[in-house]
Amino acid sequence: MERNGFDVKKKQRKSPRKPAGAALLQDSVTNAIHRALFEEWAENGYSGLRMERIAARAGVGKAALYRRSKSKLELVSEAISAMATNITPIPDSGSFVQDVRLLMRRLAATLRHPMVRRILPDLHAEVARSDELVNLLAHVTHDRRTQATIMIDRAIARHELPETTDRRTILDLLIAPLYWRLIVQRQRATSSDIEMYANLVTRFAEGSAIDT
């Protein structure tokens, strides 16, 4: 009888409960936090970011914020990394000339965004003042340039560009004139301006073979 009683107790034991869905990090909350971060950054600069204000703007408790990021730097790193690789998709039209046009139009649209126009200069200013964001900027820049390099490599595979194409300078030219005009000079970039910059990039690329 004792054996039977033991067997019943064993059967009645509950298996460990799996975490409830509410305990998982919700994408909607993460997106709200990232949006609030960028809004606060655009208004107050990186040095003025405060975790409690970000949480309040996102409409979440500080506990929800700190479950995702333990510090301002960690939160900024995660938000920038998530945004930077997706904000301007690399085109694949089947033509290098068309890809350049499309990419530069997309880059111009991104750089025209009011928050981008405030955050980017502040990000570079912070990098000039301290080393706190140096690794983040280097990581994001590397990822973006790696994505754009694929576009150039596809053109080489299609024999539109030579194997010895100067990839590094092409990558610089894709963003430099737009950044200078829209962010540094804070001027407009018309469709004609973008077309002119795209033509400069493609003409350089077609004659940019590096001597080996």
Backbone hydrogen bonds, N-H to C=O, Kabsch-Sander energy under -0.5 kcal/mol:
donor,donor_aa,acceptor,acceptor_aa,energy
5,G,1,M,-2.6
6,F,2,E,-2.3
7,D,3,R,-2.3
8,V,4,N,-2.0
9,K,5,G,-1.9
10,K,6,F,-2.1
11,K,7,D,-2.0
12,Q,8,V,-1.7
13,R,9,K,-0.9
13,R,10,K,-0.7
23,A,20,A,-1.7
24,L,21,G,-1.4
30,T,26,Q,-2.3
31,N,27,D,-3.0
32,A,28,S,-1.9
33,I,29,V,-2.3
34,H,30,T,-2.5
35,R,31,N,-2.5
36,A,32,A,-2.3
37,L,33,I,-2.5
38,F,34,H,-2.3
39,E,35,R,-2.1
40,E,36,A,-2.6
41,W,37,L,-2.7
42,A,38,F,-2.5
43,E,39,E,-1.5
44,N,40,E,-3.0
45,G,41,W,-2.5
48,G,45,G,-0.6
49,L,46,Y,-1.6
54,I,50,R,-2.1
55,A,51,M,-2.4
56,A,52,E,-2.1
57,R,53,R,-2.5
58,A,54,I,-2.2
59,G,55,A,-0.9
59,G,56,A,-0.6
60,V,55,A,-2.4
65,L,61,G,-1.4
66,Y,62,K,-2.8
67,R,63,A,-1.5
68,R,64,A,-0.6
68,R,65,L,-1.0
69,S,65,L,-2.1
75,L,71,S,-2.3
76,V,72,K,-2.7
77,S,73,L,-2.6
78,E,74,E,-2.2
79,A,75,L,-2.5
80,I,76,V,-2.9
81,S,77,S,-2.2
82,A,78,E,-2.1
83,M,79,A,-2.1
84,A,80,I,-3.2
85,T,81,S,-1.1
86,N,83,M,-1.3
87,I,83,M,-1.9
99,D,95,S,-2.6
100,V,96,F,-2.6
101,R,97,V,-1.9
102,L,98,Q,-2.8
103,L,99,D,-2.9
104,M,100,V,-2.5
105,R,101,R,-2.0
106,R,102,L,-2.3
107,L,103,L,-2.8
108,A,104,M,-2.2
109,A,105,R,-2.2
110,T,106,R,-2.2
111,L,107,L,-2.6
112,R,108,A,-1.4
113,H,109,A,-0.6
113,H,110,T,-1.2
117,R,113,H,-2.4
118,R,114,P,-0.8
119,I,115,M,-3.0
120,L,116,V,-2.3
122,D,118,R,-1.1
123,L,119,I,-2.8
124,H,120,L,-2.3
125,A,121,P,-2.1
126,E,122,D,-2.4
127,V,123,L,-2.0
128,A,124,H,-1.7
129,R,125,A,-1.6
130,S,126,E,-2.6
134,V,131,D,-0.9
135,N,131,D,-0.6
137,L,133,L,-2.5
138,A,134,V,-2.4
139,H,135,N,-2.4
140,V,136,L,-2.6
141,T,137,L,-2.6
142,H,138,A,-2.3
143,D,139,H,-2.2
144,R,140,V,-2.5
145,R,141,T,-2.5
146,T,142,H,-2.2
147,Q,143,D,-2.0
148,A,144,R,-2.2
149,T,145,R,-2.1
150,I,146,T,-1.1
150,I,147,Q,-0.5
151,M,147,Q,-0.8
152,I,148,A,-1.4
153,D,149,T,-2.9
154,R,150,I,-2.2
155,A,151,M,-1.5
156,I,152,I,-2.0
157,A,153,D,-2.4
158,R,154,R,-1.6
159,H,156,I,-1.6
160,E,155,A,-2.7
161,L,155,A,-1.0
165,T,162,P,-1.6
167,R,165,T,-1.7
170,I,166,D,-1.7
171,L,167,R,-2.5
172,D,168,R,-1.8
173,L,169,T,-2.5
174,L,170,I,-1.7
175,I,171,L,-0.7
175,I,172,D,-0.8
176,A,172,D,-2.9
179,Y,175,I,-2.9
180,W,176,A,-2.6
181,R,177,P,-2.1
182,L,178,L,-2.9
183,I,179,Y,-2.0
184,V,179,Y,-1.9
185,Q,180,W,-2.8
187,Q,181,R,-2.9
190,T,188,R,-0.5
194,I,190,T,-2.4
195,E,191,S,-2.3
196,M,192,S,-2.2
197,Y,193,D,-2.5
198,A,194,I,-2.5
199,N,195,E,-2.3
200,L,196,M,-2.0
201,V,197,Y,-2.2
202,T,198,A,-2.5
203,R,199,N,-2.5
204,F,200,L,-2.3
205,A,201,V,-2.8
206,E,202,T,-2.3
207,G,203,R,-1.0
207,G,204,F,-0.7
208,S,205,A,-1.3
210,I,164,T,-3.2
